[in-house]
Structure formats: structure tokens, C-alpha cells
Amino acid sequence: MSVSSYLVCPSRQLMIGLGKRLRDESGAVTGFSIGNHLTSEDPQLTQVIWKFLAETAGAELVVKFSDDEDFEEIAGYREIGGDEYGDITIEDYARAAS
């Protein structure tokens, strides 16, 4: 089962998808992937993640996984790159002024 990963700012109730969680043999998280490539290889997503970090500087940030027991608490947050009502597309977030 693939597990989705999110960078979450609880105080702003905002999150951004990081892709599928990747683990090594010991179970440690080693990275994230979207489709057949590492998330870090996607220039637009990398730009958006850095923008997210800058805009949430000073706030608590956590990485959450879709299989975390408390994931339902954040599942309704606004998602950058999500497809639910109220979410914002990656393209719109990248264009928006800080």
C-alpha cells in the first residue's frame, strides 16, 4: 500500500502533498516520490515547497502520513495541489504573491 505524505502547517490549516513515502530496509523514511520520479526532481513542486516554508516561517510544521492515526484531524485542511473545493492548485500557489 502506498502512503501519501504531507507537509502540514496546523496553525494555518494548510498542507502540501509530498508524494508517496519511501523507506529503506530499516523502515526509515528516505524521501518522497510522485509517479516514477522523486519529488525533489520536480522543479515546480520544489519551488512551491520552498515558498510554503518561507510563508510559514515561525509556525509549527509537521510531516504527516495518510496512515497516521490522527490523519483525519488534518484531512480537511486546505491543500496546495489538492482537488477538493477550497484547495489551491500548484500553479496558482506558485504564481500568487507572497
Sequence and secondary structure as in RCSB ss.txt:
>XXXX:A:sequence
MSVSSYLVCPSRQLMIGLGKRLRDESGAVTGFSIGNHLTSEDPQLTQVIWKFLAETAGAELVVKFSDDEDFEEIA
GYREIGGDEYGDITIEDYARAAS
>XXXX:A:secstr
   EEEEEEGGGTEEEEEEEEEE TTS EEEEEETTEEGGG HHHHHHHHHHHHHTTTS  EEEETTSTTHHHHT
TSEEET  STT B HHHHHHS  
